[in-house]
Amino acid sequence: MSNQRLAITLMIAQAALFATETAMVHQIGPQASIMQLTLFRGLAGLAIVAILARHIGGVGWRIIKTDQLPLQLLRGFVSLAYLWVMMFSFGQLPFADATAISYTQAAYIAGFSTLILHERVTALRWTAALIGCVGAVLIVRPAFLDWNTAYLVALFGTSLNGLAFVLNKFLQRPGGDSELTTMFFVNAVPVVCNLPVLVTSPLPPPEVWPWLSGVLLFGPVGMYLGIVALRHANASTLGPYTFLRLAMAVVAGMVIFQEMPDFLGLLGVALILLSCFVSVIRKPAAAGIRRPAFGLKIRYRWAQLNRGVWLRKPWREA
């Protein structure tokens, strides 16, 4: 299996796990606060790190050693800030509007991939992000009737989520940290920052605990799969796959609850699948010809004129 295919498989699995987690959190509702859920999710994530660190290569607690501590802490605080901003957004905006804005993440991923990772984000990948955004809007169908500053806050929060996604890739660049080290700090920062909730809020009632398995298992495992996926493919390529959770929710509604979406909903699902396909398309020229640097091309053209012979282009593969 190629690296990119492995990454795509992991992103699809992540989408399924996150969709399951979201449905179970919806069942919990207001019986547990967002800070409690974040704390439980972080603790479960640290437990997964401890288990994997013990059984994979015997690395033990050496995983917390990093030469990128400031960047790891920044990644953790970016995620925490995103969570808090989204809490505000979903409390102040209509649910459909806040949800639609949260799915603009793929566009931010493409932008940050260019600025931070220096990836060459092609027109096809920008198109894929746009197609996915349109598909999400068709499914959610926001109203955007009463535009106010809360919408700007939501857009800012979504940019933080895109930044966190790209930082996961940056932290794992060659010579960087492992997936487990990144996973450790991604969970450790929210745990430390949400510890006060143990004192300020009572524990959720017993009838809620069965639904917490979504937060304790599916969420952390999905997070780890996403971190691993970014080691094997470009962030801008995987960005549109963040829409799959929404498409899977629609399909689950059809299969489990017999909730048939209308034409626009089905069209939105089709556009999300199309965006995932478009993001992995490669230009045919890239397979056979390696483009030379501009200066190299000029030098060989000048040599052809001086010698009167046609030199074989050294950049063209046999």
C-alpha positions as a Markdown table, in Angstrom:
| # | Residue | x | y | z |
|---|---|---|---|---|
| 1 | Met | 0.0 | 0.0 | 0.0 |
| 2 | Ser | 1.4 | 3.4 | -1.0 |
| 3 | Asn | 1.9 | 6.1 | 1.6 |
| 4 | Gln | -0.8 | 8.3 | 0.2 |
| 5 | Arg | -3.3 | 5.4 | 0.1 |
| 6 | Leu | -2.5 | 4.5 | 3.7 |
| 7 | Ala | -3.0 | 8.1 | 4.7 |
| 8 | Ile | -6.4 | 8.3 | 3.0 |
| 9 | Thr | -7.5 | 5.0 | 4.6 |
| 10 | Leu | -6.6 | 6.4 | 8.0 |
| 11 | Met | -8.5 | 9.6 | 7.3 |
| 12 | Ile | -11.6 | 7.7 | 6.3 |
| 13 | Ala | -11.3 | 5.6 | 9.5 |
| 14 | Gln | -10.9 | 8.9 | 11.5 |
| 15 | Ala | -14.0 | 10.3 | 9.9 |
| 16 | Ala | -16.1 | 7.3 | 10.9 |
| 17 | Leu | -14.8 | 7.4 | 14.5 |
| 18 | Phe | -15.4 | 11.1 | 14.8 |
| 19 | Ala | -18.9 | 10.8 | 13.4 |
| 20 | Thr | -19.6 | 8.1 | 16.0 |
| 21 | Glu | -18.2 | 10.3 | 18.7 |
| 22 | Thr | -20.3 | 13.3 | 17.6 |
| 23 | Ala | -23.5 | 11.2 | 17.7 |
| 24 | Met | -22.7 | 9.9 | 21.2 |
| 25 | Val | -21.8 | 13.4 | 22.5 |
| 26 | His | -25.2 | 14.6 | 21.1 |
| 27 | Gln | -26.8 | 11.9 | 23.2 |
| 28 | Ile | -25.0 | 13.2 | 26.3 |
| 29 | Gly | -26.3 | 16.8 | 25.6 |
| 30 | Pro | -26.1 | 19.3 | 28.5 |
| 31 | Gln | -25.6 | 16.6 | 31.1 |
| 32 | Ala | -21.8 | 17.0 | 30.8 |
| 33 | Ser | -20.0 | 20.3 | 30.1 |
| 34 | Ile | -17.6 | 20.8 | 27.2 |
| 35 | Met | -14.7 | 21.2 | 29.7 |
| 36 | Gln | -15.5 | 17.8 | 31.3 |
| 37 | Leu | -15.7 | 16.1 | 27.9 |
| 38 | Thr | -12.4 | 17.7 | 26.9 |
| 39 | Leu | -10.8 | 16.6 | 30.1 |
| 40 | Phe | -12.0 | 13.0 | 29.8 |
| 41 | Arg | -11.0 | 12.9 | 26.1 |
| 42 | Gly | -7.5 | 14.1 | 27.0 |
| 43 | Leu | -7.0 | 11.6 | 29.8 |
| 44 | Ala | -8.1 | 8.8 | 27.5 |
| 45 | Gly | -5.7 | 10.1 | 24.8 |
| 46 | Leu | -2.8 | 10.0 | 27.4 |
| 47 | Ala | -3.8 | 6.5 | 28.3 |
| 48 | Ile | -3.6 | 5.4 | 24.7 |
| 49 | Val | -0.2 | 7.0 | 24.4 |
| 50 | Ala | 1.0 | 5.2 | 27.5 |
| 51 | Ile | -0.2 | 1.8 | 26.2 |
| 52 | Leu | 1.4 | 2.3 | 22.7 |
| 53 | Ala | 4.6 | 3.6 | 24.2 |
| 54 | Arg | 5.0 | 0.5 | 26.3 |
| 55 | His | 4.2 | -2.0 | 23.6 |
| 56 | Ile | 5.6 | -0.4 | 20.4 |
| 57 | Gly | 9.4 | -0.7 | 20.5 |
| 58 | Gly | 9.7 | -0.2 | 24.2 |
| 59 | Val | 10.1 | 3.5 | 23.9 |
| 60 | Gly | 8.5 | 4.1 | 27.3 |
| 61 | Trp | 8.3 | 7.7 | 28.6 |
| 62 | Arg | 11.1 | 8.8 | 26.2 |
| 63 | Ile | 8.2 | 10.0 | 24.0 |
| 64 | Ile | 7.9 | 13.1 | 26.1 |
| 65 | Lys | 11.4 | 14.2 | 25.1 |
| 66 | Thr | 11.2 | 16.8 | 22.3 |
| 67 | Asp | 13.4 | 19.5 | 20.8 |
| 68 | Gln | 10.3 | 21.3 | 19.8 |
| 69 | Leu | 8.7 | 22.0 | 23.2 |
| 70 | Pro | 7.6 | 25.6 | 22.4 |
| 71 | Leu | 6.0 | 24.4 | 19.1 |
| 72 | Gln | 4.3 | 21.4 | 20.8 |
| 73 | Leu | 2.9 | 23.6 | 23.5 |
| 74 | Leu | 1.7 | 26.1 | 20.8 |
| 75 | Arg | -0.1 | 23.2 | 19.0 |
| 76 | Gly | -1.8 | 22.2 | 22.3 |
| 77 | Phe | -2.9 | 25.7 | 23.1 |
| 78 | Val | -4.2 | 26.3 | 19.5 |
| 79 | Ser | -6.5 | 23.3 | 19.8 |
| 80 | Leu | -7.6 | 24.5 | 23.3 |
| 81 | Ala | -8.3 | 28.0 | 21.9 |
| 82 | Tyr | -10.3 | 26.5 | 19.0 |
| 83 | Leu | -12.4 | 24.5 | 21.4 |
| 84 | Trp | -13.2 | 27.5 | 23.6 |
| 85 | Val | -14.0 | 29.7 | 20.5 |
| 86 | Met | -16.3 | 27.0 | 19.1 |
| 87 | Met | -18.1 | 26.7 | 22.4 |
| 88 | Phe | -18.8 | 30.4 | 22.2 |
| 89 | Ser | -19.8 | 30.2 | 18.5 |
| 90 | Phe | -22.3 | 27.3 | 18.9 |
| 91 | Gly | -23.8 | 29.2 | 21.9 |
| 92 | Gln | -24.2 | 32.5 | 20.0 |
| 93 | Leu | -25.0 | 31.4 | 16.5 |
| 94 | Pro | -27.7 | 29.2 | 14.9 |
| 95 | Phe | -26.5 | 25.6 | 14.9 |
| 96 | Ala | -26.6 | 25.3 | 11.1 |
| 97 | Asp | -24.6 | 28.5 | 10.6 |
| 98 | Ala | -21.9 | 27.5 | 13.2 |
| 99 | Thr | -21.7 | 24.0 | 11.7 |
| 100 | Ala | -21.3 | 25.3 | 8.1 |
| 101 | Ile | -18.5 | 27.7 | 9.2 |
| 102 | Ser | -16.7 | 24.9 | 11.0 |
| 103 | Tyr | -16.4 | 23.0 | 7.8 |
| 104 | Thr | -14.4 | 25.7 | 6.1 |
| 105 | Gln | -11.4 | 24.1 | 7.7 |
| 106 | Ala | -10.2 | 22.6 | 4.4 |
| 107 | Ala | -9.6 | 26.0 | 2.9 |
| 108 | Tyr | -7.5 | 27.1 | 5.9 |
| 109 | Ile | -5.6 | 23.8 | 5.7 |
| 110 | Ala | -4.7 | 24.6 | 2.1 |
| 111 | Gly | -3.6 | 28.2 | 3.0 |
| 112 | Phe | -1.5 | 27.1 | 6.1 |
| 113 | Ser | 0.1 | 24.3 | 4.1 |
| 114 | Thr | 1.4 | 26.9 | 1.7 |
| 115 | Leu | 2.6 | 29.3 | 4.4 |
| 116 | Ile | 4.0 | 26.9 | 7.0 |
| 117 | Leu | 4.8 | 23.7 | 5.2 |
| 118 | His | 5.7 | 25.3 | 1.8 |
| 119 | Glu | 3.6 | 22.7 | 0.0 |
| 120 | Arg | 2.8 | 23.4 | -3.6 |
| 121 | Val | -1.0 | 23.6 | -3.3 |
| 122 | Thr | -2.2 | 23.2 | -6.9 |
| 123 | Ala | -5.4 | 24.7 | -8.4 |
| 124 | Leu | -6.9 | 21.2 | -8.2 |
| 125 | Arg | -6.5 | 21.1 | -4.4 |
| 126 | Trp | -8.0 | 24.6 | -4.0 |
| 127 | Thr | -10.8 | 23.4 | -6.2 |
| 128 | Ala | -11.3 | 20.3 | -4.0 |
| 129 | Ala | -11.5 | 22.5 | -0.9 |
| 130 | Leu | -14.1 | 24.7 | -2.5 |
| 131 | Ile | -16.2 | 21.8 | -3.8 |
| 132 | Gly | -16.2 | 20.3 | -0.3 |
| 133 | Cys | -17.2 | 23.6 | 1.3 |
| 134 | Val | -20.1 | 23.8 | -1.2 |
| 135 | Gly | -21.1 | 20.3 | -0.4 |
| 136 | Ala | -21.1 | 21.0 | 3.4 |
| 137 | Val | -23.3 | 24.1 | 2.9 |
| 138 | Leu | -25.8 | 22.1 | 0.8 |
| 139 | Ile | -26.1 | 19.5 | 3.6 |
| 140 | Val | -26.3 | 21.9 | 6.5 |
| 141 | Arg | -28.0 | 24.8 | 4.7 |
| 142 | Pro | -27.1 | 27.7 | 7.0 |
| 143 | Ala | -29.3 | 30.9 | 6.9 |
| 144 | Phe | -26.7 | 33.6 | 7.8 |
| 145 | Leu | -29.6 | 36.0 | 8.4 |
| 146 | Asp | -28.3 | 38.1 | 11.2 |
| 147 | Trp | -24.6 | 38.7 | 10.5 |
| 148 | Asn | -22.7 | 39.9 | 13.6 |
| 149 | Thr | -19.3 | 39.7 | 15.2 |
| 150 | Ala | -19.9 | 36.1 | 16.4 |
| 151 | Tyr | -19.6 | 35.0 | 12.8 |
| 152 | Leu | -16.1 | 36.5 | 12.6 |
| 153 | Val | -15.2 | 34.8 | 15.9 |
| 154 | Ala | -16.4 | 31.4 | 14.4 |
| 155 | Leu | -14.3 | 32.0 | 11.3 |
| 156 | Phe | -11.3 | 32.7 | 13.5 |
| 157 | Gly | -11.9 | 29.6 | 15.5 |
| 158 | Thr | -12.1 | 27.4 | 12.4 |
| 159 | Ser | -8.7 | 28.9 | 11.2 |
| 160 | Leu | -7.3 | 27.7 | 14.5 |
| 161 | Asn | -8.5 | 24.2 | 13.7 |
| 162 | Gly | -6.9 | 24.3 | 10.3 |
| 163 | Leu | -3.7 | 25.6 | 11.9 |
| 164 | Ala | -3.6 | 22.7 | 14.4 |
| 165 | Phe | -4.0 | 20.2 | 11.5 |
| 166 | Val | -1.0 | 21.7 | 9.7 |
| 167 | Leu | 1.1 | 21.9 | 12.8 |
| 168 | Asn | 0.6 | 18.2 | 13.3 |
| 169 | Lys | 2.3 | 17.7 | 9.9 |
| 170 | Phe | 5.0 | 20.3 | 10.7 |
| 171 | Leu | 5.9 | 18.7 | 14.0 |
| 172 | Gln | 6.5 | 15.4 | 12.2 |
| 173 | Arg | 8.7 | 16.7 | 9.4 |
| 174 | Pro | 12.0 | 14.7 | 8.9 |
| 175 | Gly | 14.1 | 15.0 | 12.0 |
| 176 | Gly | 11.0 | 16.0 | 14.0 |
| 177 | Asp | 8.9 | 14.3 | 16.6 |
| 178 | Ser | 7.1 | 11.0 | 16.4 |
| 179 | Glu | 3.4 | 10.5 | 16.2 |
| 180 | Leu | 3.3 | 9.4 | 19.9 |
| 181 | Thr | 5.2 | 12.6 | 21.0 |
| 182 | Thr | 2.7 | 14.8 | 19.1 |
| 183 | Met | -0.2 | 12.8 | 20.5 |
| 184 | Phe | 1.1 | 13.2 | 24.0 |
| 185 | Phe | 1.3 | 17.0 | 23.9 |
| 186 | Val | -1.9 | 17.4 | 22.0 |
| 187 | Asn | -3.7 | 15.7 | 24.9 |
| 188 | Ala | -1.6 | 16.9 | 27.8 |
| 189 | Val | -2.2 | 20.6 | 27.3 |
| 190 | Pro | -6.1 | 20.3 | 27.4 |
| 191 | Val | -5.9 | 18.0 | 30.4 |
| 192 | Val | -3.8 | 20.5 | 32.4 |
| 193 | Cys | -6.0 | 23.5 | 31.4 |
| 194 | Asn | -9.3 | 21.7 | 32.2 |
| 195 | Leu | -8.3 | 20.1 | 35.5 |
| 196 | Pro | -10.2 | 22.8 | 37.5 |
| 197 | Val | -13.5 | 21.5 | 36.2 |
| 198 | Leu | -13.1 | 18.5 | 38.6 |
| 199 | Val | -13.6 | 21.0 | 41.5 |
| 200 | Thr | -16.1 | 23.4 | 39.9 |
| 201 | Ser | -18.5 | 20.9 | 38.4 |
| 202 | Pro | -20.1 | 17.6 | 39.6 |
| 203 | Leu | -19.4 | 14.4 | 37.7 |
| 204 | Pro | -22.0 | 13.5 | 35.0 |
| 205 | Pro | -24.9 | 11.3 | 36.2 |
| 206 | Pro | -24.5 | 7.5 | 35.9 |
| 207 | Glu | -26.9 | 7.2 | 32.9 |
| 208 | Val | -24.4 | 9.3 | 30.8 |
| 209 | Trp | -21.4 | 7.1 | 31.3 |
| 210 | Pro | -22.2 | 4.5 | 28.7 |
| 211 | Trp | -22.3 | 7.3 | 26.1 |
| 212 | Leu | -18.9 | 8.6 | 27.3 |
| 213 | Ser | -17.2 | 5.6 | 25.5 |
| 214 | Gly | -17.4 | 7.8 | 22.4 |
| 215 | Val | -15.3 | 10.4 | 24.1 |
| 216 | Leu | -13.0 | 8.0 | 25.8 |
| 217 | Leu | -12.3 | 5.7 | 22.9 |
| 218 | Phe | -13.5 | 6.8 | 19.4 |
| 219 | Gly | -12.3 | 10.4 | 19.8 |
| 220 | Pro | -8.8 | 9.7 | 20.9 |
| 221 | Val | -8.2 | 6.8 | 18.5 |
| 222 | Gly | -9.5 | 9.0 | 15.6 |
| 223 | Met | -7.2 | 11.8 | 16.7 |
| 224 | Tyr | -4.2 | 9.4 | 16.6 |
| 225 | Leu | -5.1 | 8.0 | 13.2 |
| 226 | Gly | -5.2 | 11.6 | 11.8 |
| 227 | Ile | -1.8 | 12.4 | 13.2 |
| 228 | Val | -0.3 | 9.2 | 11.7 |
| 229 | Ala | -2.0 | 9.9 | 8.4 |
| 230 | Leu | -0.2 | 13.3 | 8.1 |
| 231 | Arg | 3.1 | 11.5 | 8.3 |
| 232 | His | 2.3 | 9.8 | 5.0 |
| 233 | Ala | 0.8 | 12.5 | 2.8 |
| 234 | Asn | 0.6 | 16.2 | 2.3 |
| 235 | Ala | -1.7 | 18.2 | 4.6 |
| 236 | Ser | -3.4 | 19.9 | 1.6 |
| 237 | Thr | -4.2 | 16.6 | 0.0 |
| 238 | Leu | -5.9 | 15.3 | 3.2 |
| 239 | Gly | -7.8 | 18.5 | 3.9 |
| 240 | Pro | -10.9 | 17.7 | 2.0 |
| 241 | Tyr | -11.2 | 14.3 | 3.8 |
| 242 | Thr | -12.2 | 16.3 | 6.9 |
| 243 | Phe | -15.6 | 16.7 | 5.2 |
| 244 | Leu | -16.2 | 13.0 | 5.2 |
| 245 | Arg | -17.6 | 13.0 | 8.8 |
| 246 | Leu | -20.5 | 15.1 | 7.6 |
| 247 | Ala | -21.2 | 12.8 | 4.6 |
| 248 | Met | -21.1 | 9.8 | 6.9 |
| 249 | Ala | -23.6 | 11.4 | 9.3 |
| 250 | Val | -26.0 | 11.7 | 6.4 |
| 251 | Val | -25.5 | 8.1 | 5.3 |
| 252 | Ala | -25.9 | 6.9 | 9.0 |
| 253 | Gly | -29.1 | 8.8 | 9.2 |
| 254 | Met | -30.4 | 7.0 | 6.1 |
| 255 | Val | -29.3 | 3.5 | 7.3 |
| 256 | Ile | -30.0 | 3.7 | 11.0 |
| 257 | Phe | -32.9 | 6.2 | 11.4 |
| 258 | Gln | -34.4 | 5.9 | 7.9 |
| 259 | Glu | -34.0 | 9.7 | 7.5 |
| 260 | Met | -33.9 | 10.2 | 3.8 |
| 261 | Pro | -32.1 | 13.5 | 2.8 |
| 262 | Asp | -33.6 | 15.6 | 0.0 |
| 263 | Phe | -32.0 | 16.2 | -3.4 |
| 264 | Leu | -29.7 | 19.0 | -2.1 |
| 265 | Gly | -28.5 | 16.8 | 0.8 |
| 266 | Leu | -27.6 | 14.0 | -1.6 |
| 267 | Leu | -25.9 | 16.5 | -3.9 |
| 268 | Gly | -23.9 | 17.8 | -0.9 |
| 269 | Val | -22.7 | 14.2 | -0.1 |
| 270 | Ala | -21.8 | 13.7 | -3.8 |
| 271 | Leu | -19.8 | 16.9 | -3.8 |
| 272 | Ile | -17.9 | 16.0 | -0.7 |
| 273 | Leu | -16.9 | 12.6 | -2.3 |
| 274 | Leu | -15.9 | 14.5 | -5.4 |
| 275 | Ser | -13.7 | 16.9 | -3.5 |
| 276 | Cys | -11.9 | 13.9 | -1.9 |
| 277 | Phe | -11.3 | 12.4 | -5.4 |
| 278 | Val | -10.1 | 15.8 | -6.9 |
| 279 | Ser | -7.6 | 16.4 | -4.1 |
| 280 | Val | -5.6 | 13.3 | -5.1 |
| 281 | Ile | -5.6 | 13.9 | -8.9 |
| 282 | Arg | -2.1 | 14.5 | -10.3 |
| 283 | Lys | -1.3 | 16.2 | -13.5 |
| 284 | Pro | -0.2 | 13.7 | -16.2 |
| 285 | Ala | 3.0 | 15.7 | -16.9 |
| 286 | Ala | 4.3 | 15.1 | -13.3 |
| 287 | Ala | 4.5 | 11.4 | -13.9 |
| 288 | Gly | 7.0 | 11.5 | -16.8 |
| 289 | Ile | 8.8 | 14.8 | -16.8 |
| 290 | Arg | 10.7 | 16.5 | -14.0 |
| 291 | Arg | 10.6 | 20.3 | -14.6 |
| 292 | Pro | 14.0 | 21.9 | -14.4 |
| 293 | Ala | 14.9 | 25.1 | -12.6 |
| 294 | Phe | 14.7 | 28.1 | -14.8 |
| 295 | Gly | 18.5 | 28.8 | -14.6 |
| 296 | Leu | 19.4 | 25.2 | -15.6 |
| 297 | Lys | 17.2 | 25.5 | -18.7 |
| 298 | Ile | 18.8 | 28.8 | -19.8 |
| 299 | Arg | 22.3 | 27.4 | -19.4 |
| 300 | Tyr | 21.6 | 24.4 | -21.6 |
| 301 | Arg | 19.8 | 26.4 | -24.3 |
| 302 | Trp | 22.9 | 28.7 | -24.4 |
| 303 | Ala | 25.2 | 25.7 | -24.7 |
| 304 | Gln | 23.1 | 24.5 | -27.7 |
| 305 | Leu | 23.6 | 27.8 | -29.5 |
| 306 | Asn | 27.3 | 28.0 | -28.9 |
| 307 | Arg | 28.1 | 24.4 | -29.9 |
| 308 | Gly | 25.6 | 24.0 | -32.6 |
| 309 | Val | 24.4 | 20.7 | -31.3 |
| 310 | Trp | 21.2 | 19.5 | -29.8 |
| 311 | Leu | 22.0 | 18.4 | -26.2 |
| 312 | Arg | 19.8 | 15.9 | -24.6 |
| 313 | Lys | 17.8 | 17.5 | -21.8 |
| 314 | Pro | 19.3 | 16.2 | -18.6 |
| 315 | Trp | 16.1 | 16.8 | -16.7 |
| 316 | Arg | 14.0 | 14.5 | -18.9 |
| 317 | Glu | 13.8 | 11.0 | -17.5 |
| 318 | Ala | 14.6 | 8.1 | -19.7 |
